[in-house]
């Protein structure tokens, strides 16, 4: 079956699913394979639960005319989503970067939906499967699409661009993330810049933070819309680092937010600038930014007894860790504590990068610092306020035996560390 014919079936369906637990009546089921699963084995179950068709690449149900046999299910899903994107012919903004992708995406989404019927990537479904699913969630009512793109190896952004065919692009920054896959910061820059390379080849527009010296190099491209404190920017934004909550100023108007951390000010500035480019009123932009409430352990402020927690534990890399600590340093709270977990996917740089973080912690005025994970445990420090733990169980014992009160606490680590578990521990010790 060719993609055009499959697309006609898709238009008659009620969407796609890759997991039988999410199957609804008249879905198309795509039997994807992974290292530890084979979706083909669930095709019959998907059909029994109401799927109209199952797209498979193993002929396990040869006599079932509701099974569509293809050479490769993943390739077919990607081809269908790209065909659908062309069919809809709507503007698509692609967002990538080392840090702040999801927060920027959510802020920009909040702004753009003030004017357009907008669909954006849900959560961080930003890979070779998530991007196609995002595109296929768009329909004839969609006026604007926002696609987040993640990668941990070269050529992945290039592939996602070929699928999504963005008209616009924004890279949040270039930081020390996924060094194991990219090899170096230079590798990160090359890989993330695949988005800008695609836009240049296809006459797309680049939204650019002109204050970023790495991104300044792109400003010679003739279709760039810039923002920043530089007087050369198309949208001149001023940053105020004196407040706990991030905010920016544009033409004497303050755009406030419920996001903590000065590093989020750039994410706000991007959403303001993109909103202004698409002629959304400043009043609407202000409301959209202020009403956005962070979730999923991203820059959330939580109350826990007498303690205030800054939950930024969704993920971490050396660049985002330093940015969080720098912002935390400026907070006027008297009793400040950090609870940090290992940073993953750093390859041969892991030992050095974890030691850099510890060295920086030693310069801060903290009541205590708890660092946990095999990498942090190997670091060296003579600071008696820094407590090291090889695993989470040891950290838990320490937190339970040392009740923390009246403190402002930063919690940050890579997703695999699951540091959100700290919240329950702190709650139990403050009752």
C-alpha angles and dihedrals in degrees: 000000000000123000094252091057092044089050090056089055089048092053089054092048129080094240140289135289133190096186124060089216088067097044117131130180114292095011123144108236117213110201100214123185129221139173091275105025142047115207091197088074090061098048094100091049091050091053092048090053092056107275110151093213139004118215108211138169098202118067095231096139102038096167098048112100090196090068116087112203115211134170095247125005096205093050089049092050090051093046091048093050092048091048089049091050090054091044092055092044095198129147113273124198115200121202128193138149142127098271136018098022096132096040091048090047092051093048093047090047091051090052099043095048088063086076109013136049093248135190120193136180110282112236108322099324088143106134138090090293101033095054094054090047090051092052092048090052088066120092143177091290093056113106100175135021130204117196122189114208124201129183142170099184136047119271094025094104089046090055093047090051090053088054100043099033095207122206093198134032141191128185112198096204146308112255143156097282128135091002089161089067100032097040098218144003087271087057090052091053093049093047098046091044089064084088092058091044090056092049092049092051091047100040095250128153125255122211106210138193097219093192090067107091092208092052093045087075088069094056093091088071106103098229104057128130110199138198134182144093092294114109087227092066121109088225113033110209126183122209124214113199095178096089130074091225118062118251139157137204126229122179092340092310120117118222106202128194144185090234120112124214128058089241087072091063090081090052088053092047090054092052092047093049095046090047092052091048089057090048098250112157118257090235091057091047091051091052093046094051095044094047093052108105116194118233141167092064093299112137092322122161112215131181115227111177107295091344130090115212126205101204110200096145102123092100144333144201131168094271096048092042093056091044091053092047093048091053092044090051091062095054110111095222114130100218110045124176131178126205109191131180132201121287113229136209095036096125116193090353093064099096094046095045094049091049090051089056092050091048089053093048088056089063094054128091099240133155090216142343122209114194121184138187138062093278097049090043090062094055123103127235137155092196108115091205091065112086118192126206127184095208141013094255091062090048090051092054091051094049093047093050095044108052111210117213138172092010140132107227130195114204116191137152144123118297092253091062091062092206091173083088087076090072094065090047092052091046091053093050095049099052 
